[in-house]
Amino acid sequence: MTPVRKRIKSRSERKEELRARIISESLHLFLDQGYDQTTMRQILQKTGILNGSLYNVFKGKDEIYSAVLEEALFEALDEAQNILGEGCDDIMKINFPFILEMYAASKSKKIASLVSVGFQRPLVREKIVNYVYDSLMSFKDITSVMSEDMVRFKSEIVVGALGSVISLYERGDVSIRLEDVVDSFTRSMIMLFDYDANNVDITNSKLLEIIKENDIEICGIKI
């Protein structure tokens, strides 16, 4: 009987596996220790790989953190959109990822800390702005009357407001109800994008209810 030869993985496959391993292990370090307290030496020790191998995939901690946030946060937000289902108006769809982030930050200081750093790091902040911009541009009924530059400018405003809210949760400085935080944010969005919205209280209540009723995982933590 001829022995079955094990397929040798390509260089790109090995690199992708290594990348996934670095991201997974780094996520745990960032959550447990925070961004500032996590060092490249610790990441090397945690992953058990050689210095050269790591730097062949990522240039430094900022790039690793950016990749962690993309996979742990952005992908989770994209997947979570699927639970909205039919019958949701544009305001619900637009606000859902932002409300989900605020809800997650209110429930987990680790998430608040991890995400808050992203709003302060230029490399990651740019990706957050791009994510918001792409999301907003998909709602043609609202953004078609604006130039792309204006939508990007307003995306910057949204990211700034969202970052401030999450930073407050990171520091434990929020003494008002989450429902009131969400309400204020939603009304600001309505003014910013000048769209018609009725029954804002009902809309926000529905979104929070959807989040609470589903097993959503953000940054590896079920909220």
C-alpha positions as CSV (number, residue, x, y, z in Angstrom):
1,M,0.0,0.0,0.0
2,T,1.4,3.3,-1.1
3,P,1.7,5.7,1.9
4,V,-0.4,8.9,1.6
5,R,1.9,11.8,1.3
6,K,0.9,14.8,3.5
7,R,0.4,17.9,1.4
8,I,3.1,20.5,2.0
9,K,1.5,23.9,2.8
10,S,2.5,26.8,0.6
11,R,4.5,29.7,1.9
12,S,1.4,31.9,1.8
13,E,-0.7,29.4,3.7
14,R,2.0,29.1,6.4
15,K,2.2,32.9,6.7
16,E,-1.6,33.2,7.0
17,E,-1.7,30.5,9.7
18,L,1.1,32.4,11.5
19,R,-0.8,35.7,11.2
20,A,-4.0,34.1,12.6
21,R,-2.0,32.7,15.5
22,I,-0.4,36.1,16.3
23,I,-3.7,37.8,16.2
24,S,-5.4,35.3,18.4
25,E,-2.7,35.3,21.1
26,S,-2.3,39.1,21.0
27,L,-6.0,39.6,21.5
28,H,-5.8,37.8,24.9
29,L,-2.8,39.9,25.9
30,F,-4.4,43.2,24.9
31,L,-7.6,42.3,26.7
32,D,-5.9,41.1,29.9
33,Q,-3.2,43.8,30.1
34,G,-4.2,46.6,27.9
35,Y,-2.5,47.9,24.8
36,D,0.2,50.0,26.6
37,Q,1.2,47.3,29.0
38,T,1.6,44.7,26.3
39,T,5.1,44.4,24.8
40,M,6.4,42.8,21.6
41,R,8.5,40.5,23.8
42,Q,5.3,39.3,25.5
43,I,3.7,38.7,22.2
44,L,6.7,36.7,21.0
45,Q,6.6,34.6,24.2
46,K,2.9,34.0,24.0
47,T,3.0,32.9,20.4
48,G,6.2,31.0,20.8
49,I,7.6,32.2,17.5
50,L,10.9,33.7,16.4
51,N,11.5,37.4,16.3
52,G,12.1,37.4,12.6
53,S,9.1,35.3,11.8
54,L,6.8,37.8,13.6
55,Y,8.3,40.8,11.9
56,N,7.9,39.1,8.6
57,V,4.1,39.3,9.1
58,F,3.7,42.5,11.1
59,K,5.9,45.6,11.3
60,G,5.1,46.3,15.0
61,K,2.6,46.4,17.8
62,D,0.4,49.0,16.0
63,E,0.0,46.7,13.0
64,I,-0.8,43.8,15.2
65,Y,-3.4,45.8,17.2
66,S,-4.9,47.0,14.0
67,A,-5.3,43.5,12.7
68,V,-6.8,42.3,16.1
69,L,-9.4,45.1,16.0
70,E,-10.3,44.4,12.4
71,E,-10.9,40.7,13.1
72,A,-12.3,40.9,16.6
73,L,-14.5,44.0,16.2
74,F,-15.2,44.9,12.6
75,E,-16.0,41.3,11.6
76,A,-18.2,40.9,14.7
77,L,-20.1,44.1,13.8
78,D,-20.6,42.9,10.2
79,E,-21.9,39.5,11.3
80,A,-24.1,41.1,13.9
81,Q,-25.9,43.0,11.2
82,N,-27.4,39.7,10.0
83,I,-29.5,39.4,13.2
84,L,-31.5,42.6,12.4
85,G,-33.7,40.8,9.9
86,E,-36.4,42.4,7.8
87,G,-38.5,45.3,8.8
88,C,-35.6,47.4,10.1
89,D,-35.5,51.0,8.8
90,D,-32.4,52.8,7.8
91,I,-31.9,54.5,11.2
92,M,-31.9,51.1,12.9
93,K,-29.4,49.7,10.4
94,I,-27.1,52.8,10.5
95,N,-27.1,53.0,14.3
96,F,-26.9,49.3,15.1
97,P,-23.0,48.9,15.0
98,F,-22.5,52.1,17.0
99,I,-25.1,51.1,19.7
100,L,-23.6,47.6,19.8
101,E,-20.2,49.0,20.5
102,M,-21.6,51.3,23.2
103,Y,-23.5,48.3,24.7
104,A,-20.4,46.1,24.7
105,A,-18.3,48.9,26.3
106,S,-20.9,49.4,29.0
107,K,-20.8,45.6,29.8
108,S,-17.1,45.0,29.6
109,K,-14.3,47.4,30.7
110,K,-11.8,45.1,28.8
111,I,-13.7,45.7,25.6
112,A,-14.0,49.4,26.3
113,S,-10.2,49.6,26.9
114,L,-9.3,47.6,23.8
115,V,-11.6,49.6,21.5
116,S,-10.8,53.0,23.1
117,V,-7.2,52.6,22.1
118,G,-8.2,52.3,18.5
119,F,-9.6,55.8,18.5
120,Q,-6.3,57.2,19.7
121,R,-3.9,55.4,17.3
122,P,-3.7,57.0,13.9
123,L,-3.3,53.8,12.0
124,V,-6.4,52.2,13.6
125,R,-8.5,55.3,13.8
126,E,-8.2,55.7,10.0
127,K,-9.6,52.2,9.6
128,I,-12.4,52.9,12.0
129,V,-13.3,56.0,10.0
130,N,-13.1,54.0,6.7
131,Y,-15.4,51.4,8.2
132,V,-18.0,54.0,9.3
133,Y,-17.6,55.8,5.9
134,D,-18.2,52.6,3.9
135,S,-21.2,51.8,6.1
136,L,-22.8,55.2,5.7
137,M,-22.2,55.2,1.9
138,S,-24.3,52.1,1.6
139,F,-27.4,54.1,2.6
140,K,-27.9,56.0,-0.7
141,D,-31.2,57.6,0.3
142,I,-29.3,59.5,3.0
143,T,-25.8,60.1,1.5
144,S,-26.7,60.6,-2.2
145,V,-27.3,64.3,-1.5
146,M,-23.9,64.7,0.0
147,S,-20.4,64.8,-1.6
148,E,-18.1,61.9,-0.7
149,D,-15.9,64.5,1.2
150,M,-18.8,65.5,3.3
151,V,-19.7,61.9,4.2
152,R,-16.1,61.3,5.2
153,F,-16.1,64.5,7.2
154,K,-19.3,63.4,9.0
155,S,-17.8,60.0,9.5
156,E,-14.9,61.7,11.4
157,I,-17.5,63.4,13.6
158,V,-19.3,60.1,14.3
159,V,-16.0,58.4,15.2
160,G,-15.0,61.2,17.5
161,A,-18.4,61.1,19.3
162,L,-18.3,57.3,19.6
163,G,-14.7,57.3,20.8
164,S,-15.6,59.8,23.5
165,V,-18.5,57.6,24.8
166,I,-16.3,54.5,24.8
167,S,-13.5,56.3,26.6
168,L,-15.9,57.3,29.3
169,Y,-16.9,53.7,29.9
170,E,-13.2,52.7,29.9
171,R,-12.6,55.2,32.7
172,G,-15.8,54.3,34.5
173,D,-17.1,57.9,34.3
174,V,-20.6,57.1,33.0
175,S,-23.2,57.6,35.6
176,I,-26.3,57.8,33.4
177,R,-28.3,55.0,31.9
178,L,-27.1,53.3,28.7
179,E,-30.6,54.0,27.3
180,D,-30.0,57.7,27.7
181,V,-26.5,57.6,26.2
182,V,-27.9,55.7,23.2
183,D,-30.8,58.2,22.9
184,S,-28.5,61.2,22.8
185,F,-26.2,59.5,20.3
186,T,-29.1,58.6,18.0
187,R,-30.5,62.1,18.1
188,S,-27.1,63.6,17.2
189,M,-26.9,61.2,14.2
190,I,-30.4,62.4,13.1
191,M,-29.2,66.0,13.2
192,L,-25.9,65.2,11.6
193,F,-27.4,63.4,8.6
194,D,-30.7,65.3,8.5
195,Y,-32.9,62.2,8.0
196,D,-36.5,61.8,9.1
197,A,-36.9,59.6,12.1
198,N,-40.0,58.8,14.0
199,N,-40.3,57.0,17.3
200,V,-36.7,57.2,18.2
201,D,-37.3,55.8,21.7
202,I,-39.0,52.8,20.2
203,T,-36.2,52.3,17.7
204,N,-33.5,52.4,20.3
205,S,-35.4,50.1,22.6
206,K,-35.8,47.5,19.8
207,L,-32.1,47.6,19.0
208,L,-31.0,47.1,22.6
209,E,-33.5,44.3,22.9
210,I,-32.1,42.6,19.8
211,I,-28.6,42.8,21.3
212,K,-29.7,41.4,24.6
213,E,-31.6,38.5,23.1
214,N,-28.7,37.3,20.9
215,D,-25.4,35.7,21.7
216,I,-23.2,38.3,20.2
217,E,-19.4,38.0,20.7
218,I,-17.2,41.1,20.5
219,C,-13.4,40.7,20.8
220,G,-13.9,37.1,21.9
221,I,-16.2,38.1,24.8
222,K,-19.9,37.3,24.8
223,I,-21.9,40.3,25.7
